[in-house]
Amino acid sequence: MAGAMILPEKKNIDKIANQIVKEFHEVKVNEPFLVGNNWYEVIEKPIRGGTKKEVVKRTKEAIKLHYGKDFDFDKTQKYKDFVNLNDIVDYNQDKNGFFNLFPRPPYVLDSEMSGMNIDIKDIETCLSLVHHIFGDQWHLGLQYLALLVQKPSQFLPVLCLVSEENQTGKSTFAAMLKFIFGDCVGFYSNSDLKSEFNTCFMSHIAVFEEISNAKSSLDKIKDMATTDKKTINRKNEDQREYDVNVHIIINSNNETGFLNVSDKDIRFWVRKVPPIKEYDPLFGDKLKAEAKAFFYFLATFPHLGEKKSRMWFSPEEIATSELDVLRKHSKSATAKNLIVWALETAETKPGGIFYATVSDITDSKVLGNTTPNEIRQALKKELHLTPCGNGNGNCMNYTHMFTGFCKTGRPYRFEVEELKKMDVD
């Protein structure tokens, strides 16, 4: 991968950077401020591996206790209300008199940064991780990361990094994003999907380590990935609607069952990540050291491609064999049993084809006590089959799968080659 292929031209960097003027007042830590009729303060909480800034509500009495009774309330910053706007390259905490709850990224593209000159060696660790995570789709991976910076409000596919093995780099990739985006990245668990407090919707990037494959979890993930406004329930705050654009990454050691997705779900980009061949104890430190240069590279990356869907990429671009496997394993027990039985039956028939109605399948007891409705739903919604007919919904003559007698009805057509595509190995 030659540098000329991916590094943006200097003239393009200057053009982009010079269009952005960074003039804003950022509320400092332990500097009370007024929003509407309520007082707040930015605090810096110690967390594992560093600190995190949070906006917390205060009373006037508490502020006086902390800062003295002579604290000058008149000289504090005052805002009309809260907003949540996930700007990255041109971040501003003050949005026309409104306080932006979206945290300030560690880096912004400004006139000072436009003077940077970077080379491949300045970002080689970050690029090597992108190649490792995205494999033969590494160019799409770079586009994905650049879109997170340049088009933060663009919907993007849910990136699922899976591997049964340890030390693959999934968590290291999330750490790299944390170095680049800071507090704009949030780490969550399945319990956060069930919580009454849904502030995870306000993250720029939400990283989930293992989630339940329950339908409720899938629905919440799909909602998060394609929602631009959400009523947010924050602790000690009234519920209110905010602009949101959260981009989701799921890390899982379960390659086949971490989510139940249908054949029609096109939001998911699933990649199996291989183990790292050679462990470098300083790899994380190198990523951190390169974060500013890599942000600069992504902020000025000119090869974003064309928008081909609501999620930017076309389903065909991000299709992987891992997604096919996930879809197959997500089918219901009825659908899986239907496929196994139909494939075994079709392989014994001339041309690998046979016909059967729901009644034929139910009466034969090949699926035990499965109800006709369960069979009908599996055939229609999961195997995507429709009953055959002689046109206009009329019945047709067909040969019964077991007796060989001629029958009349609206059977389903089972073909061995099509069934093999559905089969779960």
N, C-alpha and C positions, 0 to 999 in steps of 0.2 A: 504494500500500500504506500505509494509515493506521496510525499507531502503536498505536491501540486494538485493532487486529486481531491484533497479534502480541506486544505487550509484556505480560508477566504482571502481575497485580494485586499491589500491595504486600503485602496481607494474606496472599496465597499464598506470596510470597517469604519473609516472616518466619516463617510456619508451617513451611516446609521447612527453612530455615536453623536455626531454634531447636531442631529435633529432632536436630541434629548437634552433638556436643561434641568438639572437637578437643583431645585430650590425648595427646601422644605424645612420646617421645624419639627424635629423629632422629640417627643416627650421623653425625658430622661428617666432612668430608674429612680424611684423614690421622689418623684416630682408630681404631687397631686394635681389633678386637672378636673374640670367640670364638663360633663356631657349632659345637655338638657338640664334637668333639675337635680342630678345626682353627681356625687364626687367619686373619683376613681384614682387609682395609682398603679403605675407599672412596677412590678416587683420582679426580681431575678431569683428564681428558686434553684437551689442545687439539686441536680438529678445525677443519676449514674452516668459518668463520663463527661460531665460538664454542668451547664446551667441552662435554664429556660425562662424566658420572659413571659409574664402573664399579666393581664389587666384585671385588677380586683376592685370591688366596690368598697368605698369607705364612707363613714359619716364625718361630719364636721368635727364632732367631739373627738373621734378617734384620731383625726389629723392633728388636732390641737395637742392631744396627749403625746403623739409621736414627735411633733415638730415644734411644740411650744405654743402657748396661748397668743403669742404675738405674730404667728404665721400670717403673712399677707395674702389673703384669699383673692384680693383684687388683681394681683399681678400674675395669677396663674393662667394657663391656656384654657380657653373655653370653646366648646364645640356644640353644634346644634343637636347632633345625634350620632349614632354609630352606623358605619357601613362596612361591607366586607368585599373589597375589590382586589382580586389576586393579580395585580400588576407585578411584573418582575423587573424588566429592564428599566422601566421608568417609574419605579415605586415612589409613592408619596404618602406619608401618614396623614397629612391634612388634605382632604378632598373637598375643596371649596367650603371650608368651615365644618366639615364632618370628620369624625375620627375614624380612621381606617383600622379595623380590628385585624386585618390581614398582617401578619408579622413582616417586618422589614427583612428582605433577603440579605445574606452576608455581603453580596456584591450587587452593584447596579452598573449599567452601561452608561457612563458619563464621559465628559470631555477629558477627564483625567485618565480614564482607562483606555481611551482611544489612542493614546500614545504607546500602548503596549506593542511589542513585536514578539510573536511566539513562533516556535519551531516545533516540529513533530516531537523532538526530544523533551520539550516542556510539558507535553501531555501524553507521553508514551505509556505511562502506567494506566491512566484512565482509558486510553484507546485499547489497550490490551484487554482490559476488563470488559469493555463493550464487545470486542471480538469474542471473548470467551462466553459471555452471556447470550449473545444473539447469533453466534455461529455464522452460517451462510446468509443470514438475514441482517448482518451487521450494519449494512447501509440503511436499512429501515430503522434499526436501533438508534443510529445517529440522528435520523430524521425525528424519531420519537422524542429523543432528549432535547433536540433543538426546538421542537414545537413546545415543549414544557416551558422553555425560556421565552421564545419569541411570540408565541400565540397561547398565552396561559389560559384563555377562556375557551379554547378549542376542545371539544370532546375528543377523547382518545380511547382506544380499546383498553379493556382491563388486562393488564400484563400479568400472566400467571407463570411463575418460575417454579418448576417442579423437579424433584429428584429424590429417589429413595435413599441415595447415598449422602453422606455428610461431606463437609469441606468442599462444596461445589462453587462457592462464591455468591450464593443468593443473598445472604446477609451482608456480605462485603459490598455488593452492588447497592443495597439500601443505604449502607454507610456512606458510600460515595455521594449519593443523592443528598444525604444529610450535610456533608461537607459543602456541597454546591448551593443548596437551598436553605440550609439552617432550619429555623423553627417553622418554615413553610412545609416541612415534612413531619407527619405525625405517625406514630407507631401504635397499632391497635390490635385487639384480639376479638374473638367471636363475641365475648361479653359486651363489647362496645356496640355491636350491631343490635343487641337486645336491650341496651340501656335506654332509659327514658331521656337521658341527655345525649343529644345527637350532634355535638360540636365537631365530630369527625367530618361532617359535611363541609366544615369551614377550612379544612386543610387544602393545600395545593396538591400535595401528594400524600395519600393514605396508604401505609404499608401494613398489610395484615399477615401475621404469622399463624398459619393454620386457621381455617374456619370450618364451621359445620356445613355439611352438605344438605341441610334442611332447606325446604322450599323458602322459608322465611328469610334465611340468610341470602339465598340467591336473589330473591326479590329486592332486598335492601341493597345488595351490591349493584344490581342493574339500575335501580333508582338513583343511586349515588353517581353512577357513571354517566347518566344522561339528564341530570337535573341542573337547571341554571338558577333556580330560585327555591328556597326551602325555608319553612318555618323552623327556627332553631330554638331549642330549649336549653339554655345555659343555666348553670347553677346560680341561684340567688338573683336571677334576672327574669323579667317577663318574656314570654315567648314573642318573637317577632320574625318577620320574613327578611332574609338576606339574599344577596346575590351569592351563588356558590358555583364553583367549578372544580370538583375534586377528581383527581386522577388516581386510579387504584392499582396497586401492585399486591399480588397474593403470592406469598412464598409457602410452599407445601412440600412435605416429604411423601405425601400420598399422591402418586402419579395418576391414579385412575378414579378416585372417588372423593376428591376434595370439594367438588361441586357437581350438582346434577344439572347438566345443560342439555337443551334440546338441539335437534338438527337445525333449527331456525335461529338459534342464538348466534349472533355474529359479533357480539361485543368482546369476545375473548381471544386473546393472543397467548397461546400456551407454548412454552418452550421448556424442553427437558435440558437441564444444565449438567454438563459432565463434571466429574471431579477435577480439581486443580492438580495438575501433574507434579509441580514442584512448589512446595510451600516456601513463601518468602515472609519471614517474621516482620519485615519492615514495609510490607505491601500497603498496609493501612496508612502508615506515615507518609508514604509516597503519594497516595491518593489525596491526602489532606494538603500536602505541599503543592500539588498540581491543581487544586480546586479552582483557584482564581483564574488561572490561564485556561482551564477547561470551560469555565463559565463564559469567558470571553470568546472562546472558540465557538461555543454553542450559540451565543447571542448574536454572532455575526455569520453563522453558517448559512450559506446561500442556497443549499441544495435540499430544500424542504419537499420538493415534488409537488404534485397537484392534488388538491382535495378531491377525493373520489367517493366519499360517503360522509354520513353524519359524523363518523368516527375518524375522519380524514382518510385513512387507508381503506382500500377496498377489501372485502372479505377474502378475495383470492390472494391478495398480497400477504396477508398475515396468516393464511391457512397453514397448518402444520399437521404432521401425522399424530402428534400428541393430542391435538384438539379432536381428531377423529376417534382416537382411543377413548378420550373422556366422554365424548358423545355416546359411543357404544356402551360404555359401562354405566352411563346415566339412565339407560332405559329401564323400565319397570321389570319386575320379575316375570310378569305375564308376557311382555314383549320379548324378553330374552328366551323364555321357554318356547314361545311361538316360533322364533327364528330357528332354534335348535331342532325342534320337531319338524318344521317345514323343510329345512335343509336336508335332514336325514331322509324325509319322504321323497323330496324332489329328486334326490340322487338315484332313487330306484325307479324313476318313471322315464318313459321314452322322451328324449329331448330335454330331460331335466325340468319338466313342467307338469304341474297338476293344478286342479281347481277344487275349491272347497268353500262352502258357506259357513257362516257362524254356527248354524245349527249342526252341520256336519262335524265341526270341530268339537262342539259341546257334547253331542250325543256319543262321540267316540271315546270321550273321557281321556284323551291323550294329554290333556292339561289338568287332569284331576278334577277338582270341583270348582274350577275357575268359571265365573258367571258369564253368560253371553254378553252382557254389557262391558265387562272387563276386556273380553276378547275383542269386541267391536271397537272399543276406545283404543286399544293397543294397535290394532290393524290400521286404524284411521290416523291417529295422532303421532304414533311412534314409528310404524313401518311405512306410513304414508301410502297406503294402498286404498283403492276404491273398488267397490264391487263391479264386476263386469255385467254387461247386459247387451241385448240385441238392438241397441239404439233406443233413445227416448225412455231409458229406464226400464225397458221390457226385459223379461226373463230370457235365459238362453239354455240350450241343452248342453250338458257337460257329463263327463264320466266320474262317478263317485270314486274317491281316492282309494278306498279299501275294497268295496264290493265289485267294482267294475261295471255296475249297472248304470244305465243312462238316467239322468235326473234333469229336472227343470228348476231353474232358480237364478239368483244373481250372486254367483260365487266370486271369490277372490282368486286372482291368478298368482300362483307361486312359481318363481323361476329360479333355478339353482344359482345362476351367475349373479342375479340381483341379491339373493339371500346371502351369498358369500360376502358381499360388501357390507352387510349388516352384522355379520357374525362377530361375536365377542370371543376372541381366542383365549 
